[in-house]
Amino acid sequence: MTALDLNKQIKNELKGRTVDKFELLQYEIIAKENKLDSECILKAVQFAKLIKGSSVSKGYIIAIIKDWAERGLNTTAKINAMLMQKNYHKINNAKYVKARTYSKAQINALFDNIASVEL
């Protein structure tokens, strides 16, 4: 995925708020510093949006990206595997998501069409 395509997809995911060039550059820098696939940034945006809604803050997205990098989740395959684990529930600094079991179809749907996921 090119940087331009990634930026367009991020803006599309966050169309409920303004996304400026500086924000997109921050995501790109963090990805490079942590040797993350660029698609990991999009997955972090989608995941943050699922938790906080379309007005999710840049800081929250960055916190997710950094948390995943610290865990060694630097590819979309590793992120998907982590999301499918039954006991994944802690998200950055004591913010929790109710622990649930997700099917492969639900995880795939999360990133294919985030608006239609039912939990």
Secondary structure, DSSP 8 states (H G I E B T S, - for coil): --HHHHHHHHHHHTTTS---HHHHHHHHHHHHHTT--HHHHHHHHHHHHHHH-TT--HHHHHHHHHHHHHTT--SHHHHHHHHHSTT--EETTTEE-------HHHHHHHHH-GGG---
